[in-house]
Amino acid sequence: MSYSAVRNRMTRQNVKSTRKKSHKRFVLPHLVDTEGSVMCTTHQPPYDLRRKLSLQENSYFGANSKCSGRGAVCSQMIIPRKRLKRSCSSCSIASDVGAAHYLLYEVPDELLLNIFSYLLEQDLCRVSQVCKRFHTISNDMELWKNLYQSVYEYDLPLYNTGPCKYVFVQLEETENENPWKESFRQLYQGVHVRPGYQELTDNNPECYSGRNIIYFDTIEQALEEPDSSLIFIHSGVYKGDYIIYSSVTLLGAAPGNVAENVILERECESTVMFTKGAREAFLGFLTLRLKPDMKSSVQHHKHYCLHITENSSPTIDHCIIRSTSVVGAAICVSGCGAEPVIKHCDISDCENVGLYITDYAQGVYEENEISRNALAGVWVKNHANPIMRRNHIHHGRDVGVFTFDNGLGYFEANDIHNNRIAGFEVKAGANPTVVRCEIHHGQTGGIYVHENGRGQFIENKIHFNNFAGVWITSHSNPTIRRNEIYNGLQGGVYIFGEGRGLIEHNNIHGNALAGIQIRTNSDPIVRYNKIHHGQHGGIYVHEKGQGLIEENEVYANTLAGVWITTGSTPVLRRNRIHSGKQVGVYFYDNGHGRLEDNDIYNHLYSGVQIRTGSNPIIRRNKIWGGQNGGVLVYNGGLGILEQNEIFDNAMAGVWIKTDSNPTLRKNKIYDGRDGGVCIFNGGKGILEDNDIFHNAQAGVLISTQSHPVLRRNRIFDGLAAGVEITNNATATLEYNQIFNNRFGGLCLASGVQPILKENKIFDNHNAVEKAVSGGQCLYKISSYTSFPMHDFYRCRTCNTTERNAICVNCINTCHARHDVEFIRHDRFFLRLWGWYLK
């Protein structure tokens, strides 16, 4: 039988099964086996494909065969190609069998493949049932690809991997032997919106007898079809009224970028609306566009490009959303039970809000591109509670995400950047949860919480924002936890205008201004943070700022570790404030507050400074390693220092000067590399019940018109004098114990008359008298910076002045028999060019 005869016979059989006008569905036969999996298409060798011959066939082939055995077939059984006479019935039978044998076994694969390429999918499936060879050849990948792309136009196979899940698969990543055929099987029940194809198929039924696909010219016609649960919309621009209230699937179908080639457009009202009943609806690979006619008088207020209303939960996947409406968002999700899944969509270049979720709506929004919108990228309002993951929200002309009026939401792993206002704004009772997001390069700030806003911001990266990384104001009370807030062009966290908040376990570093700033009656809790390497200070509390600041590590900042000023009263407990390039804790201009149980150490300036009316309570701290002393109180500073340990500072443990008047009580001031307490330039103060010991210079030095009060102190084991009073200073000393000091207990300069009452001065070592009696120069028993207190002279013969002090032993040796004059009993300091009186 010739190829033409075979083709004609198959065509006649297919014409008999042409689809009826009722559009009865057809399931592709033998695309799956009885268990639902794709049948094996492995090519078998020819002998596996041969069937047993009938008795009639065997009788014909048996006379000429040299082979034996039941059902045996050998090469000599092939029918000669010479045309047989048709007058003999047996010869006719033999001819038919020979032609079939030739078609089944002898025609080259390439020729069969070319023949099969003229068949449509149903005929191709029927041919695959003829024999295993046909099954193998008809399952050719390229054959099905051409068929598939003629119907669906996709560049890759589209799989339906689950309810409301459609994904394009790479050929090398699928386990199916023929992914084109598998996709055909999964999608074959769909109807198609392809203008012009309905008329074409109706007018040429013979040409499409091997295909059972329904075509419509409009989307409205397809939606009205009762059985159209899957609708493919082919390339073109469609304008209509699309209100979806059933679980229908609408898929764009086009080559290249599918969504760019399939466009649903409207000039007024909403482009697509999902209403009650659209629980399992799906919209994918489409462009939705709202282009209102600005010259039209038709109102389009509250009309959206995509509107999802109450009790509907469609899935929107891989769509492009564009709206030029200035009065409505591109996407609006509103009402109870509105729970869509919107993923992989591009919501950009809209003239209003990109995504608006309101009125108790929920839903899941994942991996969307939301950018360059005129207003916020996302609005969440009125108890709406969406879940937003891995979205890219950027370059908006307003805020990135705006939650307000009791809006909620869970925001995870979103990238929010380069928005004109804050990356994330929380206002008016809103309470979102923001986790593992990256919020950066905002043209104002990173996160802005105001007007009673709340929220939880956890494990985010907040960096390179033009203003503060986090702003908290106007009675707002968010939780800022385990974030990294760094490299801001201003501060890290800025709390003002009676803001509150819990700021804990954050890593705040490298910001241009303070790591945390608290002002104007704000009262946050700041704990367990690392605040370091700032280009300004660590924590700055001013303008009546408050706050509980505890168990933070504040270090390596350019200015003070903590600044407290202008009526502020924070509480700092159990912090480690260290390694700063200036002061550790700095109170000035009426800064107050409490400093308790902190470790303050290794600053280039002093550990604590108090000045200009500041009056803090400093209790139970350890203050050490200051290069300019432990505590410096000056310029009218006050304060209560109680039960602190102040040790191992490069200069005095405590400096009190220039009319300052602090109270030091029950402190231990020891191992200083200079004096214990130095009071000069009119300094005052009350020193009570302190232990001052083992300091390199005087335990207490009082100088230059100062007048402190010392009561019940123990001043001992000093490497110089216990108490020295010099240079027109005075003091009140009551009930002190001064003992075991190297240069004496109480050393008074000429003219000094302190008030002394029941002090115990005992067991001190008069190293000066021993040196004088031994003829030693006092320089040998003093430090490199000062002499102990002693008599000093000037030499008229050498024409020295009072500033060039000469000790008594030098007078007796170097200036023997010179004309000398006694000046006074006082302490002296060594300079590189000589000895000078301070």
BELQUIBEL-V60292 format. One line per field, one symbol per residue. phi: phi as a letter, one per 20 degrees, with the letter a starting at -180 (. if undefined). psi: psi as a letter, one per 30 degrees, with the letter a starting at -180 (. if undefined). burial: b if it has 24 or more other C-alpha atoms within 12 Angstrom, else e. A space follows every 10 residues. Layout:
phi->???
psi->???
burial->???
This chain:
phi->.fffffffff ffffffdgfe fflffcegfl fcefendfff dffdfgffef efefffffff fffeeeecof mfccffffff fffefefeff ffffffffff ffffddffgf fffffffeee ffffffgfef afffffffeg ffffffffff edmffcfdde erglcccedf gfdeeffcff fffgffdfff dcdbgnffff ffecfffdfe bccedcecfg fffffgeeec cedegqddca ddddcceddd cfcafmfgff dccdcbdbme fccddgoefd fbcblcddcd cfefefeffc fmdcfccddf lcbfddcldd dcbdfedbff ccdbnfnfcf ddbleddble ebffcccblm fcodccledc blefdgfcdc blmfbfdccl eddblfebff ccdblmfcpd dcledcblef dffbdcblmf bedccledcb lffddeccdb lmfcocdcle dcblefdffc dcblmfbedd cleddblffc eeccdblmfc oddbleddbm efdgfcccbl mfbedcbled cblffceecc dblmfcoddc leddblefdf fcdcblmfcf ddcleddble ecefccdblm fcocccledc bldfdffccc blmfbeddcl edcbmffcoe cddblmfcod dcledcblef dffcdcblme beddcledcb lfecffcdcb lmfcoddcle dcblefdggc dcblmebecd cledcblfec ffcccblmeb addcledcbl dfdoecddfg necfedbled dbledeffff fffemeffff ddefdbeffa fcccdffele dffefcffff ffdfdfmeed cfeaeadcce dfdqdcfe
psi->kleeeeeeee eeeeefgkkl ffhklkkkkg flafgglklk gkkllefffk lkkleeeeee feefkflllk gkkafffkkk fkklkffkee eeeeeeeeee eeeeffklee eeeeefffkl eeeeeeeffe leeeeeefgk eeefeeeeff effkflkkkj fakhjkkkkk efflfkeife eeeeeegffl lkjjkffeee eefieefgfg kikkklflee eeffkegifj kkjlklkkka jjjkglilkj kkjllbjeef fjkkkkflak ekkkakfieg lkjkhlkkkj ikjfflfkkh kgklekkjak hkilkjkhlk kkkgkffkle kkjklkfjil jjlgljjlhl gbkekjklhg lblkjkhljj lhleakekkk ligkiljjkh ljjlhlgbld kjklhglblj jkhkjjlhle blekkklhgk ilkjkhljjl hkfcadkjkl iglblkjkhl jjlhkeakek kkliglilkj khljjlhkfb ldkjjlhhlb ljjlgljjlg leakekkkli glilkjlglj jlhlfbldkj jlhglbkjjk hljjlhleak ekkkliglhl kjkhljjlhl fbldkjklhh kbakjkhljj lhlfalekkk lifkiljjkh ljjlgkfhld kjklhglblk jkhljjlhle akekkkligl ilkkkhljjl hkgbldkkkl hglblkjkhl jjlhleakek kkliglilkk khljjlglgb ldkkklhgll ljjkglkjlh kegldjkklk fkiljkjhlj jlhljifeee eeffgkkfef glafflllkl kllljeeghl lffikkleee efdehkgljl kkdljlllkk lfgakkk.
burial->beeeeeeeeb beebeeebbe eeeeebebbb beeeeeebbe beeeeeeeee eeeeeebbeb bbeeeeeeee eebeeebbbe eeeeeeeeee eebbbbbbbb bbbbbeeeee ebbebbbbbb bbbbbbbbbe bbbbbbbbbb bebbbbbbbe bbbbebbbbb eeebbbebee eeeeebbbbb bbbbbbbbbb bbbbbeebee beeebeebbb bbbbbbbbbb bbbebeebbb bbbbbbbbbb bbbbbbbbbb bbbbbeebbb bbbbbbbbbb bbbbbbebbb bbbbbbbbbb bbeeeeeeeb ebbbbbbbbb bbbbbbbbbb bbbbbbbbbb bbbbbbbbbb bbbbbbbbbb bbbbbbbbbb bbbbbbbbbb bbbbbbbbbb bbbbbbbbbb bbbbbbbbbb bbbbbbbbbb bbbbbbbbbb bbbbbbbbbb bbbbbbbbbb bbbbbbbbbb bbbbbbbbbb bbbbbbbbbb bbbbbbbbbb bbbbbbbbbb bbbbbbbbbb bbbbbbbbbb bbbbbbbbbb bbbbbbbbbb bbbbbbbbbb bbbbbbbbbb bbbbbbbbbb bbbbbbbbbb bbbbbbbbbb bbbbbbbbbb bbbbbbbbbb bbbbbbbbbb bbbbbbbbbb bbbbbbbbbb bbbbbbbbbb bbbbbbbbbb bbbbbbbbbb bbbbbbbbbb bbbbbbbbbb bbbbbbbbbb bbbbbbbbbb bbbbbbbbbb bbbbbbbbbb bbbbbbbbbb bbbbbbbbbb bbbbbbbbbb ebebeeeebb beebbbbbee bbeeeebbbe bbeebbbbbb bbbbbeeeeb ebbbbbbbbb beeeeeeeeb bebbbbbbbb eeeebbbb
